[in-house]
Every structure is written in structure tokens, then in C-alpha cells.
């Protein structure tokens, strides 16, 4: 739902709720005023993450992805950001907030020139075998590829640099899974 606007920044409220499929009644919810924002990078949409995040025998989390996009031929940018939630009685509580799952950006010459560079990042999230404070560890695998773009003999060409693969384990601290700055993105 649209919220306030200050200059070029627009803020949006977010209401995450679980509803009974038969009656339509709300079973649990979480409302956040100004939870999302959009500036030069536009809020493109929301997606339900259908991953199976079984945290222990009784508790399963579900995810919501927020999609952002900046359409520029000179400085393209897009990303998807994941938040995991769990239900506790009549509340939907965030467990993991702001994990950048996909991100791509670049810098190219103005006017469609070939020269430039770009970067693509993709992450996967899986439930690990370890456990802290009653919840399973989460494993984040990251693959990052940087690409150099240049004018070649046959027109515009590009060359990928060697990919960088990393692995991180997230532990539940009793309230949430804490993310490093690197996992939250730019």
C-alpha cells in the first residue's frame, strides 16, 4: 500500500498475514509502516518464496521477496531481497531480514557504447544440519561473476572474470538470524 513521499523517496507499508483458506479470516499478521522504500531504484514487486524452510520439527518459515529495478542503459541495477517469517500465535515475526538473493549492476558508456563492466550475484538458501537455540542453521551459497565489456573486432564483446563462490552459515540467536553487511548488499 502506497505510503508517504519525501522528494524522490516513496515509502510503502507492508502487511504480511496468514489467512484461513476456507473462511478468509486472518490467523496471524505483521504490519510495518514504511517497511519498503523506492527512490531512483524502483520497487518492482513482491513474490512469495516457496522454499521449504523447516527450522525444527514443529516450525517452518516462509519467505517474501521484494524486487527492485533501475532501468538505465548506462547504470542498470536490479535486486531481490528475501525476508523469512514464522508464525507465533497471532503474529507473523521476521526471522531473517534483508538477505540479497540476486543482484546485478553495471556501468556502461553513455549513448550505447560497448565499454563498461557489470556484476551478477546469485544466492541460494538452504537449511543446514546444525542447530542453535532450537532452530536449524541456514546455509547461504553465493556465486558472483564480474564481466568486462569492450569493443572488439566484431562489435561489442564481453569477457567474464573467474567466478567467486562463497559459503556462509547463519545461526539463530534466539530472536532472528543475523546477517553480515556483505549479505545485505549495497
Helices and strands as residue ranges (DSSP letters): E 2-6, E 9-19, E 26-38, E 42-54, E 60-70, E 77-88, E 91-108, E 116-132, E 135-152, E 155-160, E 164-170, H 181-184
